[in-house]
Amino acid sequence: MEDIKPDQTFFTLQCWRSNPDEQVFVKKIYSTNLLTPRERRTLAVYHSATNLHLYAYKKSYKTALEQLDQTSTIGNETSFLLDVENNLASAIRSAWNVFDSLAHEINLVSWKIAGRKHLYHPYVQEKKLSFYMVREKLLTSDKLDGSKICEVLEQETKDNKSKAKEYIQLSELASRISHRPILLGHRLTKSDKGLPQIFLTDNEGMPADSASALTNFELVGGLAQIGNWLECFVDKVYIALSLSL
């Protein structure tokens, strides 16, 4: 047992999804001297976490779809709803976690680009980092003002005129699951193609959501669109960082 060495899989920066944009980013990191060996290993861990959250989202969403396809053989409706609720909430939580692990990647690379200034120290302040914090730090940095990564974050997640509707929906869904069941007030129907649909509706007496319209939001199709957008957003971030290297 003493000869067994720790597995290095997650400490090795690699392209997990065989995606061209991700490949460009990984190759750029290796071909430049921006990061020290230690920093590259740290980035590899954050990069692995981003991929793991994407994978967890897909797995939980797929499991929920498989459960919904079995609605005709439901034995215990309460148990069925609890299982579907758990998997849909897990999918939402995993999708939102992508932002925080991605923020650690953004922060580390941008911190070095900016000469170890203007961003958070990746070792001293690692535990306190979140997507919102890194985004605000970047968008208020004179050193990185006008950079491609700032442009992507501003357009996709910050500017009220241009930010993606999928980002708004995911933000609202992630907020909801922290204090109420996602299936509260739901309606389960079938589409014209026979596919399951879950519409979210607010029950009487619940506080209204003014930030976005999740009332009558169709969760099955909506989460699929959110997942597609999220993966595209991650790749836009990688390309933006690559252009700065």
Residue pairs with C-beta under 8 A, 6 or more apart in sequence:
9 48
10 44
10 45
10 48
11 41
11 44
11 45
12 41
12 44
13 26
13 29
13 30
13 40
13 41
13 43
13 44
13 47
14 26
14 44
14 47
15 22
15 23
15 26
16 22
16 47
16 48
16 51
17 51
17 54
17 231
19 235
21 235
21 236
21 238
21 239
21 242
22 234
22 235
22 238
24 238
24 239
24 242
25 238
25 239
25 241
25 242
26 47
28 241
28 242
28 245
29 35
29 40
29 43
29 109
29 245
30 40
32 245
34 109
34 112
34 113
34 245
35 43
35 108
35 109
35 112
39 108
39 112
39 122
42 108
42 122
42 123
43 105
43 108
43 109
46 101
46 102
46 104
46 105
46 108
47 105
49 101
49 104
50 98
50 101
50 102
50 105
50 234
52 101
53 94
53 95
53 97
53 98
53 101
54 94
54 98
54 230
54 231
54 234
56 90
56 91
56 94
56 97
57 91
57 94
57 95
57 98
57 227
57 230
58 227
60 87
60 88
60 90
60 91
60 94
61 87
61 88
61 91
61 223
61 224
61 227
63 87
64 84
64 87
64 88
64 91
65 196
65 220
67 80
67 83
67 84
67 87
68 84
68 188
68 196
68 198
68 220
69 196
71 80
71 188
71 196
74 80
81 183
84 183
85 181
85 182
85 183
88 182
88 183
88 198
88 219
88 223
89 177
89 181
89 182
91 223
92 170
92 173
92 174
92 177
92 182
92 223
93 174
93 177
95 170
95 174
95 223
95 226
95 227
95 230
96 170
96 171
96 173
96 174
98 230
98 234
99 131
100 129
100 130
100 131
102 131
102 234
102 237
103 129
103 130
103 131
103 133
103 134
103 135
104 122
104 126
104 129
104 134
105 237
105 241
106 134
106 138
106 149
106 237
106 241
107 119
107 120
107 122
107 129
107 134
107 137
108 122
109 241
109 244
109 245
110 118
110 119
110 138
110 144
110 147
110 149
110 241
110 244
111 117
111 118
111 119
111 120
111 121
111 122
113 144
113 244
113 245
114 141
114 143
114 144
115 143
117 143
118 137
118 141
118 142
118 143
118 144
119 134
119 137
119 138
119 141
120 126
120 128
120 129
120 133
120 134
120 137
135 153
135 157
135 158
138 144
138 147
138 149
138 150
138 153
139 150
139 153
139 154
139 158
141 150
144 150
147 240
147 244
148 239
148 240
148 241
148 243
148 244
149 237
149 240
149 241
149 244
151 240
152 233
152 236
152 237
152 240
153 237
154 162
155 162
155 163
156 162
156 163
156 164
156 167
156 233
156 236
157 163
157 164
157 167
164 229
164 233
166 225
166 226
166 229
166 230
167 229
167 233
168 211
168 212
169 212
169 214
169 217
169 222
169 226
170 226
170 230
171 212
172 209
172 211
172 212
172 214
173 182
173 214
173 226
176 182
176 209
176 214
180 206
182 200
182 219
183 198
183 200
184 200
184 202
184 203
184 206
185 200
185 201
185 202
185 203
185 206
186 198
186 199
186 200
186 201
186 219
187 198
187 199
187 201
188 196
188 197
188 198
189 196
189 197
189 199
190 196
190 197
191 197
195 220
196 220
197 218
197 220
197 221
198 218
198 219
198 220
199 216
199 217
199 218
199 219
200 214
200 215
200 216
200 217
200 218
200 219
201 215
201 216
202 208
202 209
202 215
209 215
